[in-house]
Amino acid sequence: MQGRIFNALILAGLVLATACDAARIKDLTVVEGGRENQLVGYGIVSGLAGDGDSSTSFYTVQSIANALQRFGVNIPASVVKSKNVAAVMVTADIPPFIKPGQRIDVTVSSIGDAKALQGGVLLQTPLLGADNTVYAVAQGPVAIGGFLGGTSGPGGAVVQKNHPTVGTISGGAIVEREIEMKLVEDGEMRLLLLNPDFTSAARVAEAINNLYPNIALAADSTAVRVRVPEMFLDRQVDFISALGSIDVIPDTPARIVINERTGTIVATANVRISKVAVSHGSLTITVASTLSASQPGAFAEAGQTVVLPSTQTDVVEKQGGFRVIEDLPSIEEVTTALNAMGVSTREMMSIFQAMKRAGALQAELVIN
């Protein structure tokens, strides 16, 4: 009886672990055709209280003159002052299936020599797609994630936080044109994996076929072809929703990513290391220089003060030794063994690189 209970507990633990490792298809893939598109536009931001572009920014001065001309104010560009105005680029991503009249967020960034966009207002700016067609129009007050304060120049002090020349406008653009997208063509749709992998693509196709037999086929490591069943031909959204809720356990490649700038190491659970011996030791050399003065005696006939340098060198070498890491351990066992040696994160990077060169690291090593 106790043996049955023990076996049942093990089975429940395996089922729970499998459920925790699984992910929904909607989190692993995107439907081909349902993608975002990039928009970009050129505009001007006004009301900058002297922090705008200088008069040497001829494109800013010309943009102000062109904007005033639209309202019937005809003045030469040579008399325009741009201290309160900045030329900016406006960018946005338009989501799929968004309809005219809906709003999207935009990012505003200075392209001139403006000091800050703090307190500025973006004037009406058309946003164009790659086909040079206007899909949205942006306008509104710019919110920046920092500030610039103080007075520059001799005797002045300036305080700056983050980047005051880049800001956002939440819901600052109104969509004027819908981008047509087609999800199903000839009764078939394609699911594109966010992390291409042959095993993951095969598992996605298998999971779909378990619920809807013989409709899915993994085309390659990136795409899974799915034939829409007849019962869903007129309800494509319902079918995509049903597919998205299917759980799949994706396959994760054995990979170690090292960021030397920040000292960050990320390793997947499939990393394995062949039996290898690792020796770690550190050598510290400290050189200290001091200066001492030698002065002549009180009754010396002639003499002068002489500065004499003195150098002291200390060498400290920590004891190193080999530590054997067993054949094909898990990443948890590897990190435990390395931590027991007292290595730092940066030293651990060097050890992983040495393991890769020795052929003992059975994983892809990516160094950023």
Order of alpha helices (4+ residues) and beta strands (2+ residues): alpha-beta-alpha-beta-beta-alpha-beta-beta-beta-beta-beta-beta-beta-beta-beta-alpha-beta-beta-alpha-beta-beta-beta-beta-beta-beta-beta-beta-alpha-alpha-beta-beta
